[in-house]
């Protein structure tokens, strides 16, 4: 009888462990929100103003987003940030002030370990980036930009609902300038924060 009790207890314990682990997996119907901080590197050779080379400096800011999984492995994500404030300069004119950049991204994400019992949930995504510029120096007006964006990321489960998140993305940002010229910054953004899953 005692052996039967031991076996029953072992089965119950194993069942609870499996249910707990299964809750860590990404599943169809999951909804999540994310928040964190990101650093954007704009590289060099960021365009020109009336033939004068333009340089757009890197920036840092708070990011946020939300997503939904259609299946265990496929979902959609909408994310953005506070305005990134970039210092700008020209080769001949030196410091030219700063410009605010607001990115909005809509991506389809693929989760290769979705549905699997794992605390580590990597993902890769691709989609559309919309960028709006504002706060330009007097006389300089930068148009909005539409382009492609790609990202790779990872969520590490701390609890069934809370995860640590890290990601890197690359966007194609190319906009015309009213006085003649172009901004072409193609930002690489690296960020981290918290994911909360419902």
C-alpha positions in Angstrom: 0.0 0.0 0.0 2.8 2.3 0.9 4.4 1.7 -2.5 1.2 2.6 -4.2 1.1 5.9 -2.2 4.7 6.6 -3.2 4.0 6.0 -6.8 0.8 8.1 -6.7 2.7 10.9 -5.0 5.5 10.7 -7.7 2.9 10.8 -10.5 1.1 13.8 -9.0 4.4 15.7 -8.4 5.6 15.0 -12.0 2.2 16.1 -13.3 2.5 19.4 -11.5 6.0 19.9 -12.7 4.9 19.3 -16.3 2.0 21.7 -16.0 4.3 24.3 -14.5 6.9 23.9 -17.2 4.2 23.9 -20.0 3.0 27.3 -18.6 6.5 28.7 -19.5 6.0 27.9 -23.2 4.7 30.4 -25.7 1.3 29.3 -26.9 -1.4 30.4 -29.4 -3.5 33.2 -27.9 -0.8 34.6 -25.6 -0.8 38.4 -25.3 2.3 40.2 -24.0 3.5 43.8 -23.3 7.1 44.9 -23.2 9.0 47.8 -21.8 12.7 48.7 -21.5 15.6 50.9 -22.6 17.4 50.8 -26.0 20.5 52.3 -27.5 20.5 53.3 -31.2 23.7 53.4 -33.2 23.3 55.4 -36.4 26.8 54.6 -37.8 28.4 57.2 -40.0 27.7 58.8 -43.4 24.1 59.5 -42.6 23.2 61.6 -45.6 23.7 65.2 -46.8 22.1 68.6 -46.7 22.4 70.5 -50.0 25.6 68.5 -50.8 27.1 69.0 -47.3 27.7 65.6 -45.6 25.4 65.0 -42.6 26.2 63.1 -39.4 23.5 61.9 -37.0 24.7 60.8 -33.6 23.5 57.8 -31.5 20.8 58.1 -28.9 19.1 56.3 -26.0 15.5 56.1 -24.9 12.7 54.1 -23.3 10.9 51.6 -25.5 7.5 49.8 -25.2 5.4 47.4 -27.2 2.7 44.7 -27.3 2.1 41.5 -29.1 -0.1 38.5 -29.8 0.5 34.9 -30.9 -1.7 33.5 -33.6 -0.1 30.1 -33.2 2.5 28.6 -30.9 5.3 29.8 -33.2 3.9 32.8 -35.1 2.8 36.2 -33.8 2.5 39.9 -34.4 4.2 42.8 -32.5 3.7 46.5 -32.5 6.4 48.5 -30.8 7.7 52.1 -30.4 9.6 54.3 -28.1 9.8 57.8 -26.7 11.4 60.2 -29.1 15.1 59.6 -29.6 16.9 62.9 -29.6 19.9 62.8 -32.1 22.5 65.5 -32.3 23.3 66.4 -35.9 26.3 68.0 -37.5 27.7 68.8 -41.0 31.2 68.6 -42.3 31.5 72.3 -43.0 29.0 73.8 -40.5 29.9 71.8 -37.4 27.1 71.4 -34.8 23.7 71.8 -36.5 21.5 71.2 -33.5 19.4 68.1 -32.9 16.4 66.2 -34.3 13.8 64.0 -32.6 13.1 60.6 -34.2 10.0 58.6 -33.4 10.0 55.0 -34.7 6.8 52.8 -34.9 7.4 49.2 -35.9 4.9 46.5 -37.0 6.5 43.0 -37.1 5.7 39.4 -37.7 7.7 37.3 -35.2 8.7 33.6 -35.4 9.3 31.7 -32.2 11.2 28.5 -33.0 10.6 27.1 -29.5 7.0 28.2 -29.2 4.9 25.4 -27.6 8.0 23.8 -26.1 8.6 23.6 -22.3 11.5 26.0 -22.1 12.4 29.1 -20.0 14.3 30.4 -23.0 12.1 31.7 -25.9 14.2 33.2 -28.8 12.4 34.9 -31.7 13.1 36.5 -35.0 10.9 39.1 -36.8 10.5 41.2 -39.9 8.1 44.0 -40.8 7.5 47.6 -41.5 9.1 50.7 -39.9 7.5 54.1 -39.9 9.7 57.0 -38.7 8.6 60.5 -38.0 11.1 63.4 -37.5 10.4 66.5 -35.4 12.2 69.3 -33.6 14.5 70.0 -36.5 16.8 73.1 -36.5 15.2 76.2 -38.0 15.0 75.9 -41.8 15.5 72.2 -41.9 12.5 70.0 -42.5 12.9 66.2 -42.7 10.1 64.1 -44.2 8.7 60.9 -42.7 10.2 57.6 -43.7 8.8 54.1 -44.4 11.1 51.1 -44.7 11.8 47.5 -43.7 12.9 46.4 -40.2 14.3 43.1 -38.9 14.9 42.0 -35.3 16.2 39.1 -33.2 15.4 38.7 -29.6 15.1 36.4 -26.6 12.8 36.1 -23.6 14.0 34.4 -20.4 11.1 33.3 -18.1 11.5 34.4 -14.5 7.9 33.3 -13.6 5.0 32.1 -15.7 4.1 35.7 -16.6 7.3 37.7 -16.2 10.3 37.5 -18.6 13.6 39.2 -19.1 13.9 40.5 -22.7 16.8 41.4 -24.9 16.8 42.2 -28.6 18.6 43.9 -31.5 17.0 45.4 -34.6 18.0 47.0 -37.9 15.8 49.5 -39.8 16.0 51.1 -43.2 15.3 54.8 -42.5 15.6 57.1 -45.5 14.0 60.5 -45.7 14.2 63.6 -47.9 15.2 67.0 -46.6 13.3 70.2 -47.8 16.4 72.2 -48.6 17.8 69.4 -50.7 19.5 66.3 -49.5 18.6 63.1 -47.6 18.8 61.5 -44.2 19.9 57.8 -44.4 20.6 56.5 -40.9 19.7 52.8 -41.0 19.8 52.6 -37.2 20.9 49.5 -35.3 19.1 49.3 -32.0 20.0 47.1 -29.0 17.7 47.0 -26.0 16.6 45.1 -23.0 13.8 45.1 -20.4 10.8 43.2 -19.1 8.1 41.2 -20.9 4.8 40.6 -19.1 2.6 37.8 -20.6 -1.1 37.5 -20.0 
